[in-house]
Amino acid sequence: MKKLNIEIKSEEEFKHYKAYRDGYFVIIDTTRRVIHTTGCPYVNISNFREKVLKNASKNGWYYFTDGLVEGREMFRAEKCKHCRPE
Ligand SMILES: [Zn+2]
């Protein structure tokens, strides 16, 4: 199966992928790269608006991936300690 790695640039995309059960969000900012489950409370629309929309992606990027291993490798992301994706 081909793995998805999609940059999320709009609220509509955010809501669409947030509703997926089998997938992960990679959130990249100036200090960290963290991979989360889609259900993690840190993956929320207000943070997305702040980091991506308001700041025009100068301080943050959101990606959706359907592969945990691939997502971690591609983005060199650490696992969120709150939602502990596996
Ligand atoms: Zn998380």
PDB file of the backbone (N, CA, C, O) and the ligand in Angstrom, with CONECT records:
HET     ZN  A 101       1
ATOM      1  N   MET A   1       0.836  -1.202   0.000  1.00  0.00           N
ATOM      2  CA  MET A   1       0.000   0.000   0.000  1.00  0.00           C
ATOM      3  C   MET A   1       0.865   1.244   0.000  1.00  0.00           C
ATOM      4  O   MET A   1       1.847   1.350   0.735  1.00  0.00           O
ATOM      5  N   LYS A   2       0.477   2.162  -0.831  1.00  0.00           N
ATOM      6  CA  LYS A   2       1.226   3.415  -0.894  1.00  0.00           C
ATOM      7  C   LYS A   2       0.912   4.261   0.333  1.00  0.00           C
ATOM      8  O   LYS A   2      -0.240   4.381   0.749  1.00  0.00           O
ATOM      9  N   LYS A   3       1.946   4.836   0.893  1.00  0.00           N
ATOM     10  CA  LYS A   3       1.738   5.645   2.091  1.00  0.00           C
ATOM     11  C   LYS A   3       1.512   7.103   1.726  1.00  0.00           C
ATOM     12  O   LYS A   3       2.136   7.653   0.819  1.00  0.00           O
ATOM     13  N   LEU A   4       0.606   7.693   2.459  1.00  0.00           N
ATOM     14  CA  LEU A   4       0.290   9.093   2.229  1.00  0.00           C
ATOM     15  C   LEU A   4       1.137   9.998   3.120  1.00  0.00           C
ATOM     16  O   LEU A   4       1.345   9.704   4.297  1.00  0.00           O
ATOM     17  N   ASN A   5       1.609  11.068   2.566  1.00  0.00           N
ATOM     18  CA  ASN A   5       2.217  12.131   3.365  1.00  0.00           C
ATOM     19  C   ASN A   5       1.717  13.435   2.782  1.00  0.00           C
ATOM     20  O   ASN A   5       2.186  13.878   1.734  1.00  0.00           O
ATOM     21  N   ILE A   6       0.779  14.038   3.452  1.00  0.00           N
ATOM     22  CA  ILE A   6       0.064  15.165   2.878  1.00  0.00           C
ATOM     23  C   ILE A   6       0.239  16.398   3.755  1.00  0.00           C
ATOM     24  O   ILE A   6      -0.018  16.351   4.958  1.00  0.00           O
ATOM     25  N   GLU A   7       0.671  17.492   3.158  1.00  0.00           N
ATOM     26  CA  GLU A   7       0.740  18.730   3.923  1.00  0.00           C
ATOM     27  C   GLU A   7      -0.661  19.301   4.067  1.00  0.00           C
ATOM     28  O   GLU A   7      -1.417  19.364   3.097  1.00  0.00           O
ATOM     29  N   ILE A   8      -0.998  19.710   5.259  1.00  0.00           N
ATOM     30  CA  ILE A   8      -2.334  20.222   5.532  1.00  0.00           C
ATOM     31  C   ILE A   8      -2.274  21.743   5.591  1.00  0.00           C
ATOM     32  O   ILE A   8      -1.575  22.329   6.418  1.00  0.00           O
ATOM     33  N   LYS A   9      -3.024  22.359   4.691  1.00  0.00           N
ATOM     34  CA  LYS A   9      -2.890  23.809   4.539  1.00  0.00           C
ATOM     35  C   LYS A   9      -4.163  24.578   4.801  1.00  0.00           C
ATOM     36  O   LYS A   9      -4.140  25.808   4.838  1.00  0.00           O
ATOM     37  N   SER A  10      -5.271  23.889   4.983  1.00  0.00           N
ATOM     38  CA  SER A  10      -6.530  24.608   5.190  1.00  0.00           C
ATOM     39  C   SER A  10      -7.326  23.956   6.318  1.00  0.00           C
ATOM     40  O   SER A  10      -7.080  22.809   6.690  1.00  0.00           O
ATOM     41  N   GLU A  11      -8.280  24.709   6.852  1.00  0.00           N
ATOM     42  CA  GLU A  11      -9.137  24.161   7.902  1.00  0.00           C
ATOM     43  C   GLU A  11      -9.927  22.962   7.411  1.00  0.00           C
ATOM     44  O   GLU A  11     -10.138  22.003   8.153  1.00  0.00           O
ATOM     45  N   GLU A  12     -10.364  23.016   6.159  1.00  0.00           N
ATOM     46  CA  GLU A  12     -11.129  21.904   5.607  1.00  0.00           C
ATOM     47  C   GLU A  12     -10.282  20.632   5.580  1.00  0.00           C
ATOM     48  O   GLU A  12     -10.753  19.556   5.949  1.00  0.00           O
ATOM     49  N   GLU A  13      -9.041  20.763   5.144  1.00  0.00           N
ATOM     50  CA  GLU A  13      -8.146  19.596   5.131  1.00  0.00           C
ATOM     51  C   GLU A  13      -7.885  19.102   6.549  1.00  0.00           C
ATOM     52  O   GLU A  13      -7.889  17.900   6.811  1.00  0.00           O
ATOM     53  N   PHE A  14      -7.659  20.043   7.453  1.00  0.00           N
ATOM     54  CA  PHE A  14      -7.416  19.660   8.847  1.00  0.00           C
ATOM     55  C   PHE A  14      -8.579  18.828   9.376  1.00  0.00           C
ATOM     56  O   PHE A  14      -8.370  17.758   9.948  1.00  0.00           O
ATOM     57  N   LYS A  15      -9.790  19.311   9.189  1.00  0.00           N
ATOM     58  CA  LYS A  15     -10.975  18.602   9.702  1.00  0.00           C
ATOM     59  C   LYS A  15     -11.147  17.248   9.022  1.00  0.00           C
ATOM     60  O   LYS A  15     -11.511  16.261   9.660  1.00  0.00           O
ATOM     61  N   HIS A  16     -10.885  17.217   7.742  1.00  0.00           N
ATOM     62  CA  HIS A  16     -11.003  15.969   6.988  1.00  0.00           C
ATOM     63  C   HIS A  16     -10.068  14.896   7.561  1.00  0.00           C
ATOM     64  O   HIS A  16     -10.497  13.777   7.841  1.00  0.00           O
ATOM     65  N   TYR A  17      -8.805  15.243   7.731  1.00  0.00           N
ATOM     66  CA  TYR A  17      -7.838  14.236   8.186  1.00  0.00           C
ATOM     67  C   TYR A  17      -7.922  13.981   9.688  1.00  0.00           C
ATOM     68  O   TYR A  17      -7.587  12.890  10.150  1.00  0.00           O
ATOM     69  N   LYS A  18      -8.360  14.958  10.438  1.00  0.00           N
ATOM     70  CA  LYS A  18      -8.554  14.763  11.877  1.00  0.00           C
ATOM     71  C   LYS A  18      -9.599  13.671  12.140  1.00  0.00           C
ATOM     72  O   LYS A  18      -9.552  13.000  13.170  1.00  0.00           O
ATOM     73  N   ALA A  19     -10.523  13.500  11.225  1.00  0.00           N
ATOM     74  CA  ALA A  19     -11.591  12.510  11.386  1.00  0.00           C
ATOM     75  C   ALA A  19     -11.129  11.083  11.066  1.00  0.00           C
ATOM     76  O   ALA A  19     -11.855  10.131  11.353  1.00  0.00           O
ATOM     77  N   TYR A  20      -9.931  10.913  10.474  1.00  0.00           N
ATOM     78  CA  TYR A  20      -9.422   9.579  10.177  1.00  0.00           C
ATOM     79  C   TYR A  20      -9.051   8.867  11.472  1.00  0.00           C
ATOM     80  O   TYR A  20      -8.462   9.463  12.374  1.00  0.00           O
ATOM     81  N   ARG A  21      -9.398   7.600  11.552  1.00  0.00           N
ATOM     82  CA  ARG A  21      -8.970   6.818  12.719  1.00  0.00           C
ATOM     83  C   ARG A  21      -7.551   6.289  12.512  1.00  0.00           C
ATOM     84  O   ARG A  21      -6.729   6.295  13.428  1.00  0.00           O
ATOM     85  N   ASP A  22      -7.286   5.830  11.285  1.00  0.00           N
ATOM     86  CA  ASP A  22      -5.995   5.207  11.015  1.00  0.00           C
ATOM     87  C   ASP A  22      -5.075   6.218  10.363  1.00  0.00           C
ATOM     88  O   ASP A  22      -4.963   6.285   9.139  1.00  0.00           O
ATOM     89  N   GLY A  23      -4.436   6.984  11.179  1.00  0.00           N
ATOM     90  CA  GLY A  23      -3.513   7.952  10.621  1.00  0.00           C
ATOM     91  C   GLY A  23      -2.873   8.764  11.727  1.00  0.00           C
ATOM     92  O   GLY A  23      -3.206   8.627  12.904  1.00  0.00           O
ATOM     93  N   TYR A  24      -1.949   9.607  11.318  1.00  0.00           N
ATOM     94  CA  TYR A  24      -1.147  10.358  12.275  1.00  0.00           C
ATOM     95  C   TYR A  24      -0.933  11.770  11.753  1.00  0.00           C
ATOM     96  O   TYR A  24      -0.910  12.019  10.547  1.00  0.00           O
ATOM     97  N   PHE A  25      -0.781  12.672  12.691  1.00  0.00           N
ATOM     98  CA  PHE A  25      -0.396  14.025  12.320  1.00  0.00           C
ATOM     99  C   PHE A  25       1.048  14.248  12.744  1.00  0.00           C
ATOM    100  O   PHE A  25       1.444  13.908  13.858  1.00  0.00           O
ATOM    101  N   VAL A  26       1.816  14.817  11.847  1.00  0.00           N
ATOM    102  CA  VAL A  26       3.160  15.254  12.206  1.00  0.00           C
ATOM    103  C   VAL A  26       3.108  16.772  12.295  1.00  0.00           C
ATOM    104  O   VAL A  26       2.753  17.455  11.334  1.00  0.00           O
ATOM    105  N   ILE A  27       3.466  17.281  13.458  1.00  0.00           N
ATOM    106  CA  ILE A  27       3.470  18.724  13.670  1.00  0.00           C
ATOM    107  C   ILE A  27       4.919  19.173  13.832  1.00  0.00           C
ATOM    108  O   ILE A  27       5.646  18.727  14.720  1.00  0.00           O
ATOM    109  N   ILE A  28       5.299  20.066  12.945  1.00  0.00           N
ATOM    110  CA  ILE A  28       6.673  20.556  12.924  1.00  0.00           C
ATOM    111  C   ILE A  28       6.653  22.030  13.291  1.00  0.00           C
ATOM    112  O   ILE A  28       5.892  22.809  12.717  1.00  0.00           O
ATOM    113  N   ASP A  29       7.483  22.407  14.240  1.00  0.00           N
ATOM    114  CA  ASP A  29       7.626  23.838  14.500  1.00  0.00           C
ATOM    115  C   ASP A  29       9.108  24.151  14.606  1.00  0.00           C
ATOM    116  O   ASP A  29       9.952  23.326  14.258  1.00  0.00           O
ATOM    117  N   THR A  30       9.416  25.336  15.083  1.00  0.00           N
ATOM    118  CA  THR A  30      10.810  25.763  15.037  1.00  0.00           C
ATOM    119  C   THR A  30      11.690  24.954  15.989  1.00  0.00           C
ATOM    120  O   THR A  30      12.911  24.940  15.835  1.00  0.00           O
ATOM    121  N   THR A  31      11.091  24.284  16.962  1.00  0.00           N
ATOM    122  CA  THR A  31      11.915  23.548  17.922  1.00  0.00           C
ATOM    123  C   THR A  31      11.746  22.040  17.876  1.00  0.00           C
ATOM    124  O   THR A  31      12.655  21.305  18.262  1.00  0.00           O
ATOM    125  N   ARG A  32      10.582  21.562  17.404  1.00  0.00           N
ATOM    126  CA  ARG A  32      10.328  20.131  17.522  1.00  0.00           C
ATOM    127  C   ARG A  32       9.599  19.563  16.316  1.00  0.00           C
ATOM    128  O   ARG A  32       8.976  20.286  15.538  1.00  0.00           O
ATOM    129  N   ARG A  33       9.698  18.241  16.187  1.00  0.00           N
ATOM    130  CA  ARG A  33       8.939  17.494  15.191  1.00  0.00           C
ATOM    131  C   ARG A  33       8.310  16.337  15.935  1.00  0.00           C
ATOM    132  O   ARG A  33       9.005  15.451  16.431  1.00  0.00           O
ATOM    133  N   VAL A  34       6.988  16.350  16.011  1.00  0.00           N
ATOM    134  CA  VAL A  34       6.302  15.355  16.840  1.00  0.00           C
ATOM    135  C   VAL A  34       5.189  14.695  16.038  1.00  0.00           C
ATOM    136  O   VAL A  34       4.444  15.353  15.311  1.00  0.00           O
ATOM    137  N   ILE A  35       5.097  13.372  16.191  1.00  0.00           N
ATOM    138  CA  ILE A  35       4.031  12.627  15.524  1.00  0.00           C
ATOM    139  C   ILE A  35       2.963  12.248  16.550  1.00  0.00           C
ATOM    140  O   ILE A  35       3.266  11.756  17.637  1.00  0.00           O
ATOM    141  N   HIS A  36       1.707  12.491  16.172  1.00  0.00           N
ATOM    142  CA  HIS A  36       0.556  12.284  17.057  1.00  0.00           C
ATOM    143  C   HIS A  36      -0.475  11.385  16.400  1.00  0.00           C
ATOM    144  O   HIS A  36      -0.518  11.261  15.176  1.00  0.00           O
ATOM    145  N   THR A  37      -1.306  10.756  17.225  1.00  0.00           N
ATOM    146  CA  THR A  37      -2.511  10.135  16.684  1.00  0.00           C
ATOM    147  C   THR A  37      -3.464  11.246  16.250  1.00  0.00           C
ATOM    148  O   THR A  37      -3.356  12.383  16.711  1.00  0.00           O
ATOM    149  N   THR A  38      -4.385  10.913  15.373  1.00  0.00           N
ATOM    150  CA  THR A  38      -5.344  11.938  14.934  1.00  0.00           C
ATOM    151  C   THR A  38      -6.243  12.395  16.084  1.00  0.00           C
ATOM    152  O   THR A  38      -6.763  13.510  16.065  1.00  0.00           O
ATOM    153  N   GLY A  39      -6.425  11.522  17.093  1.00  0.00           N
ATOM    154  CA  GLY A  39      -7.304  11.874  18.210  1.00  0.00           C
ATOM    155  C   GLY A  39      -6.642  12.656  19.330  1.00  0.00           C
ATOM    156  O   GLY A  39      -7.312  13.045  20.286  1.00  0.00           O
ATOM    157  N   CYS A  40      -5.339  12.897  19.233  1.00  0.00           N
ATOM    158  CA  CYS A  40      -4.620  13.577  20.324  1.00  0.00           C
ATOM    159  C   CYS A  40      -5.169  14.989  20.542  1.00  0.00           C
ATOM    160  O   CYS A  40      -5.405  15.720  19.580  1.00  0.00           O
ATOM    161  N   PRO A  41      -5.374  15.373  21.813  1.00  0.00           N
ATOM    162  CA  PRO A  41      -5.867  16.730  22.072  1.00  0.00           C
ATOM    163  C   PRO A  41      -4.902  17.840  21.626  1.00  0.00           C
ATOM    164  O   PRO A  41      -5.311  18.991  21.472  1.00  0.00           O
ATOM    165  N   TYR A  42      -3.627  17.494  21.421  1.00  0.00           N
ATOM    166  CA  TYR A  42      -2.692  18.507  20.923  1.00  0.00           C
ATOM    167  C   TYR A  42      -2.864  18.764  19.425  1.00  0.00           C
ATOM    168  O   TYR A  42      -2.371  19.754  18.884  1.00  0.00           O
ATOM    169  N   VAL A  43      -3.569  17.854  18.780  1.00  0.00           N
ATOM    170  CA  VAL A  43      -3.918  18.077  17.375  1.00  0.00           C
ATOM    171  C   VAL A  43      -5.277  18.760  17.368  1.00  0.00           C
ATOM    172  O   VAL A  43      -6.311  18.093  17.333  1.00  0.00           O
ATOM    173  N   ASN A  44      -5.278  20.059  17.401  1.00  0.00           N
ATOM    174  CA  ASN A  44      -6.563  20.765  17.461  1.00  0.00           C
ATOM    175  C   ASN A  44      -6.548  22.001  16.580  1.00  0.00           C
ATOM    176  O   ASN A  44      -5.504  22.549  16.226  1.00  0.00           O
ATOM    177  N   ILE A  45      -7.755  22.406  16.248  1.00  0.00           N
ATOM    178  CA  ILE A  45      -7.930  23.440  15.226  1.00  0.00           C
ATOM    179  C   ILE A  45      -7.382  24.797  15.668  1.00  0.00           C
ATOM    180  O   ILE A  45      -6.927  25.583  14.837  1.00  0.00           O
ATOM    181  N   SER A  46      -7.424  25.074  16.967  1.00  0.00           N
ATOM    182  CA  SER A  46      -6.933  26.399  17.379  1.00  0.00           C
ATOM    183  C   SER A  46      -5.415  26.489  17.248  1.00  0.00           C
ATOM    184  O   SER A  46      -4.887  27.527  16.848  1.00  0.00           O
ATOM    185  N   ASN A  47      -4.709  25.405  17.584  1.00  0.00           N
ATOM    186  CA  ASN A  47      -3.254  25.407  17.372  1.00  0.00           C
ATOM    187  C   ASN A  47      -2.923  25.475  15.886  1.00  0.00           C
ATOM    188  O   ASN A  47      -1.986  26.159  15.473  1.00  0.00           O
ATOM    189  N   PHE A  48      -3.703  24.759  15.100  1.00  0.00           N
ATOM    190  CA  PHE A  48      -3.485  24.771  13.649  1.00  0.00           C
ATOM    191  C   PHE A  48      -3.658  26.170  13.085  1.00  0.00           C
ATOM    192  O   PHE A  48      -2.844  26.643  12.292  1.00  0.00           O
ATOM    193  N   ARG A  49      -4.732  26.824  13.507  1.00  0.00           N
ATOM    194  CA  ARG A  49      -4.961  28.207  13.042  1.00  0.00           C
ATOM    195  C   ARG A  49      -3.796  29.111  13.424  1.00  0.00           C
ATOM    196  O   ARG A  49      -3.320  29.908  12.616  1.00  0.00           O
ATOM    197  N   GLU A  50      -3.348  28.977  14.658  1.00  0.00           N
ATOM    198  CA  GLU A  50      -2.284  29.835  15.170  1.00  0.00           C
ATOM    199  C   GLU A  50      -0.969  29.596  14.418  1.00  0.00           C
ATOM    200  O   GLU A  50      -0.298  30.536  13.991  1.00  0.00           O
ATOM    201  N   LYS A  51      -0.625  28.321  14.269  1.00  0.00           N
ATOM    202  CA  LYS A  51       0.696  28.009  13.701  1.00  0.00           C
ATOM    203  C   LYS A  51       0.736  28.110  12.190  1.00  0.00           C
ATOM    204  O   LYS A  51       1.724  28.568  11.616  1.00  0.00           O
ATOM    205  N   VAL A  52      -0.334  27.684  11.552  1.00  0.00           N
ATOM    206  CA  VAL A  52      -0.289  27.565  10.096  1.00  0.00           C
ATOM    207  C   VAL A  52      -1.013  28.713   9.395  1.00  0.00           C
ATOM    208  O   VAL A  52      -0.454  29.356   8.507  1.00  0.00           O
ATOM    209  N   LEU A  53      -2.238  28.963   9.792  1.00  0.00           N
ATOM    210  CA  LEU A  53      -3.017  29.964   9.057  1.00  0.00           C
ATOM    211  C   LEU A  53      -2.589  31.376   9.409  1.00  0.00           C
ATOM    212  O   LEU A  53      -2.293  32.177   8.522  1.00  0.00           O
ATOM    213  N   LYS A  54      -2.555  31.686  10.690  1.00  0.00           N
ATOM    214  CA  LYS A  54      -2.251  33.051  11.118  1.00  0.00           C
ATOM    215  C   LYS A  54      -0.821  33.443  10.777  1.00  0.00           C
ATOM    216  O   LYS A  54      -0.561  34.567  10.349  1.00  0.00           O
ATOM    217  N   ASN A  55       0.094  32.515  10.968  1.00  0.00           N
ATOM    218  CA  ASN A  55       1.499  32.836  10.733  1.00  0.00           C
ATOM    219  C   ASN A  55       1.979  32.429   9.344  1.00  0.00           C
ATOM    220  O   ASN A  55       3.175  32.456   9.056  1.00  0.00           O
ATOM    221  N   ALA A  56       1.040  32.053   8.493  1.00  0.00           N
ATOM    222  CA  ALA A  56       1.369  31.681   7.112  1.00  0.00           C
ATOM    223  C   ALA A  56       2.498  30.657   7.042  1.00  0.00           C
ATOM    224  O   ALA A  56       3.409  30.769   6.221  1.00  0.00           O
ATOM    225  N   SER A  57       2.421  29.658   7.918  1.00  0.00           N
ATOM    226  CA  SER A  57       3.384  28.553   7.952  1.00  0.00           C
ATOM    227  C   SER A  57       4.824  29.001   8.179  1.00  0.00           C
ATOM    228  O   SER A  57       5.758  28.297   7.795  1.00  0.00           O
ATOM    229  N   LYS A  58       5.010  30.152   8.792  1.00  0.00           N
ATOM    230  CA  LYS A  58       6.389  30.547   9.078  1.00  0.00           C
ATOM    231  C   LYS A  58       6.926  29.811  10.296  1.00  0.00           C
ATOM    232  O   LYS A  58       8.134  29.619  10.433  1.00  0.00           O
ATOM    233  N   ASN A  59       6.025  29.403  11.173  1.00  0.00           N
ATOM    234  CA  ASN A  59       6.462  28.756  12.413  1.00  0.00           C
ATOM    235  C   ASN A  59       5.950  27.347  12.590  1.00  0.00           C
ATOM    236  O   ASN A  59       6.243  26.701  13.596  1.00  0.00           O
ATOM    237  N   GLY A  60       5.196  26.864  11.636  1.00  0.00           N
ATOM    238  CA  GLY A  60       4.664  25.532  11.848  1.00  0.00           C
ATOM    239  C   GLY A  60       4.120  24.901  10.591  1.00  0.00           C
ATOM    240  O   GLY A  60       3.602  25.575   9.700  1.00  0.00           O
ATOM    241  N   TRP A  61       4.251  23.580  10.542  1.00  0.00           N
ATOM    242  CA  TRP A  61       3.748  22.799   9.421  1.00  0.00           C
ATOM    243  C   TRP A  61       3.029  21.582   9.963  1.00  0.00           C
ATOM    244  O   TRP A  61       3.464  20.965  10.936  1.00  0.00           O
ATOM    245  N   TYR A  62       1.933  21.250   9.325  1.00  0.00           N
ATOM    246  CA  TYR A  62       1.176  20.052   9.702  1.00  0.00           C
ATOM    247  C   TYR A  62       1.143  19.103   8.520  1.00  0.00           C
ATOM    248  O   TYR A  62       0.894  19.505   7.384  1.00  0.00           O
ATOM    249  N   TYR A  63       1.397  17.838   8.809  1.00  0.00           N
ATOM    250  CA  TYR A  63       1.294  16.800   7.791  1.00  0.00           C
ATOM    251  C   TYR A  63       0.425  15.674   8.320  1.00  0.00           C
ATOM    252  O   TYR A  63       0.412  15.378   9.515  1.00  0.00           O
ATOM    253  N   PHE A  64      -0.300  15.056   7.401  1.00  0.00           N
ATOM    254  CA  PHE A  64      -0.998  13.823   7.716  1.00  0.00           C
ATOM    255  C   PHE A  64      -0.237  12.684   7.071  1.00  0.00           C
ATOM    256  O   PHE A  64       0.206  12.790   5.927  1.00  0.00           O
ATOM    257  N   THR A  65      -0.088  11.597   7.806  1.00  0.00           N
ATOM    258  CA  THR A  65       0.510  10.396   7.226  1.00  0.00           C
ATOM    259  C   THR A  65      -0.285   9.181   7.668  1.00  0.00           C
ATOM    260  O   THR A  65      -0.847   9.170   8.763  1.00  0.00           O
ATOM    261  N   ASP A  66      -0.336   8.163   6.829  1.00  0.00           N
ATOM    262  CA  ASP A  66      -1.031   6.950   7.256  1.00  0.00           C
ATOM    263  C   ASP A  66      -0.054   5.861   7.683  1.00  0.00           C
ATOM    264  O   ASP A  66      -0.467   4.731   7.946  1.00  0.00           O
ATOM    265  N   GLY A  67       1.216   6.180   7.755  1.00  0.00           N
ATOM    266  CA  GLY A  67       2.201   5.203   8.215  1.00  0.00           C
ATOM    267  C   GLY A  67       3.040   5.765   9.346  1.00  0.00           C
ATOM    268  O   GLY A  67       3.732   6.770   9.185  1.00  0.00           O
ATOM    269  N   LEU A  68       2.969   5.106  10.491  1.00  0.00           N
ATOM    270  CA  LEU A  68       3.722   5.600  11.655  1.00  0.00           C
ATOM    271  C   LEU A  68       5.234   5.507  11.418  1.00  0.00           C
ATOM    272  O   LEU A  68       5.968   6.467  11.655  1.00  0.00           O
ATOM    273  N   VAL A  69       5.685   4.344  10.949  1.00  0.00           N
ATOM    274  CA  VAL A  69       7.122   4.152  10.740  1.00  0.00           C
ATOM    275  C   VAL A  69       7.635   5.100   9.654  1.00  0.00           C
ATOM    276  O   VAL A  69       8.659   5.764   9.812  1.00  0.00           O
ATOM    277  N   GLU A  70       6.890   5.138   8.548  1.00  0.00           N
ATOM    278  CA  GLU A  70       7.299   5.989   7.433  1.00  0.00           C
ATOM    279  C   GLU A  70       7.264   7.469   7.822  1.00  0.00           C
ATOM    280  O   GLU A  70       8.156   8.243   7.473  1.00  0.00           O
ATOM    281  N   GLY A  71       6.215   7.835   8.550  1.00  0.00           N
ATOM    282  CA  GLY A  71       6.094   9.223   8.987  1.00  0.00           C
ATOM    283  C   GLY A  71       7.238   9.636   9.897  1.00  0.00           C
ATOM    284  O   GLY A  71       7.785  10.731   9.772  1.00  0.00           O
ATOM    285  N   ARG A  72       7.587   8.754  10.804  1.00  0.00           N
ATOM    286  CA  ARG A  72       8.697   9.068  11.718  1.00  0.00           C
ATOM    287  C   ARG A  72      10.005   9.198  10.968  1.00  0.00           C
ATOM    288  O   ARG A  72      10.810  10.088  11.243  1.00  0.00           O
ATOM    289  N   GLU A  73      10.208   8.301  10.015  1.00  0.00           N
ATOM    290  CA  GLU A  73      11.464   8.352   9.258  1.00  0.00           C
ATOM    291  C   GLU A  73      11.531   9.579   8.376  1.00  0.00           C
ATOM    292  O   GLU A  73      12.530  10.298   8.354  1.00  0.00           O
ATOM    293  N   MET A  74      10.442   9.807   7.643  1.00  0.00           N
ATOM    294  CA  MET A  74      10.451  10.915   6.691  1.00  0.00           C
ATOM    295  C   MET A  74      10.645  12.267   7.381  1.00  0.00           C
ATOM    296  O   MET A  74      11.379  13.126   6.891  1.00  0.00           O
ATOM    297  N   PHE A  75       9.982  12.442   8.517  1.00  0.00           N
ATOM    298  CA  PHE A  75      10.037  13.744   9.179  1.00  0.00           C
ATOM    299  C   PHE A  75      11.001  13.768  10.369  1.00  0.00           C
ATOM    300  O   PHE A  75      11.172  14.793  11.028  1.00  0.00           O
ATOM    301  N   ARG A  76      11.618  12.627  10.624  1.00  0.00           N
ATOM    302  CA  ARG A  76      12.490  12.490  11.798  1.00  0.00           C
ATOM    303  C   ARG A  76      11.754  12.981  13.051  1.00  0.00           C
ATOM    304  O   ARG A  76      12.278  13.772  13.836  1.00  0.00           O
ATOM    305  N   ALA A  77      10.537  12.488  13.207  1.00  0.00           N
ATOM    306  CA  ALA A  77       9.676  12.962  14.282  1.00  0.00           C
ATOM    307  C   ALA A  77       9.743  12.037  15.495  1.00  0.00           C
ATOM    308  O   ALA A  77       9.885  10.821  15.369  1.00  0.00           O
ATOM    309  N   GLU A  78       9.636  12.646  16.663  1.00  0.00           N
ATOM    310  CA  GLU A  78       9.531  11.856  17.886  1.00  0.00           C
ATOM    311  C   GLU A  78       8.054  11.606  18.191  1.00  0.00           C
ATOM    312  O   GLU A  78       7.184  12.369  17.771  1.00  0.00           O
ATOM    313  N   LYS A  79       7.788  10.533  18.923  1.00  0.00           N
ATOM    314  CA  LYS A  79       6.407  10.225  19.274  1.00  0.00           C
ATOM    315  C   LYS A  79       5.932  11.147  20.388  1.00  0.00           C
ATOM    316  O   LYS A  79       6.669  11.429  21.333  1.00  0.00           O
ATOM    317  N   CYS A  80       4.705  11.606  20.266  1.00  0.00           N
ATOM    318  CA  CYS A  80       4.092  12.412  21.322  1.00  0.00           C
ATOM    319  C   CYS A  80       4.020  11.592  22.602  1.00  0.00           C
ATOM    320  O   CYS A  80       3.599  10.436  22.580  1.00  0.00           O
ATOM    321  N   LYS A  81       4.430  12.186  23.713  1.00  0.00           N
ATOM    322  CA  LYS A  81       4.403  11.457  24.981  1.00  0.00           C
ATOM    323  C   LYS A  81       3.014  11.407  25.577  1.00  0.00           C
ATOM    324  O   LYS A  81       2.745  10.630  26.494  1.00  0.00           O
ATOM    325  N   HIS A  82       2.135  12.239  25.052  1.00  0.00           N
ATOM    326  CA  HIS A  82       0.759  12.245  25.564  1.00  0.00           C
ATOM    327  C   HIS A  82      -0.079  11.145  24.908  1.00  0.00           C
ATOM    328  O   HIS A  82      -0.687  10.330  25.603  1.00  0.00           O
ATOM    329  N   CYS A  83      -0.109  11.121  23.591  1.00  0.00           N
ATOM    330  CA  CYS A  83      -0.979  10.144  22.902  1.00  0.00           C
ATOM    331  C   CYS A  83      -0.260   8.842  22.573  1.00  0.00           C
ATOM    332  O   CYS A  83      -0.912   7.841  22.278  1.00  0.00           O
ATOM    333  N   ARG A  84       1.085   8.836  22.619  1.00  0.00           N
ATOM    334  CA  ARG A  84       1.880   7.625  22.414  1.00  0.00           C
ATOM    335  C   ARG A  84       1.449   6.787  21.208  1.00  0.00           C
ATOM    336  O   ARG A  84       0.975   5.664  21.382  1.00  0.00           O
ATOM    337  N   PRO A  85       1.602   7.300  20.020  1.00  0.00           N
ATOM    338  CA  PRO A  85       1.161   6.549  18.840  1.00  0.00           C
ATOM    339  C   PRO A  85       1.917   5.232  18.687  1.00  0.00           C
ATOM    340  O   PRO A  85       3.128   5.173  18.901  1.00  0.00           O
ATOM    341  N   GLU A  86       1.193   4.179  18.316  1.00  0.00           N
ATOM    342  CA  GLU A  86       1.855   2.896  18.030  1.00  0.00           C
ATOM    343  C   GLU A  86       1.060   2.094  17.025  1.00  0.00           C
ATOM    344  O   GLU A  86       1.461   0.988  16.663  1.00  0.00           O
TER     345      GLU A  86
HETATM  346 ZN    ZN A 101      -0.118  13.581  20.740  1.00  0.00          ZN2+
END
